[in-house]
């Protein structure tokens, strides 16, 4: 079930230097990690996926895909590209998710999306520590893009503004994966029956 006015933004452009390959292309649960991550955003509309390294090997996705030619510069450039792609939509907010957090499923995204508003800033927390996904209201997109450099993503912007923490440890695992073997350890919590929604 779509959450009205909430876009989903999946950042999947990195080369995965420590991982050994672009993480978007990593095999996971019968498909690719990018496909698995996109399913977590099933309730969002529109959905935008930012690709970069290995983009030509990503199969067609049920989402708008945009290319970040500057992907080697870090996550920040992908966030800027993704937010730019959303400016022509009617979305009031965007749920931002990196491709390498396979323990996050639909339930956590829905919990963040429920707070959507043009001026909203919220992020999932895990036992008090901030993590993903992050909800960014439309009024903040330009400011986030301005400060999104290197691998900081939205971090610097969020540090300067009040952000609502949304506990998600009961329904998700927010850890990112840095090694292929970690993929077998990650599975979204509380998402049985809806992780395959699309």
GIPE-V461683 format. One line per field, one symbol per residue. phi: phi as a letter, one per 40 degrees, with the letter a starting at -180 (. if undefined). burial: # if it has 24 or more other ideal C-beta (glycine too) atoms within 12 Angstrom, else .. A space follows every 10 residues. Layout:
phi->???
burial->???
//
This chain:
phi->.ccdgbcbbb cbbccgdcch adcdcccafg abcccccccc cdccacbbbc bacgdcbccd bcacbbbbcc dcchddcccc cccccccccc ccabcbbccc bccbbdcccc cccccdadbc baacbbfgcc abcbbbcdcb dcccccccbf ccfcdccccb bcbccbdbcc babcccbbbd ccccccadcg bdgbccca
burial->..#.###### ######..#. .#####.##. .######### ########## #####..#.. #.######.. #..####### ######..#. ########## ########## #######..# ######...# ########.# #..##.##.. .####.##.. ..####.##. #######... ..#..##### #...#...
//
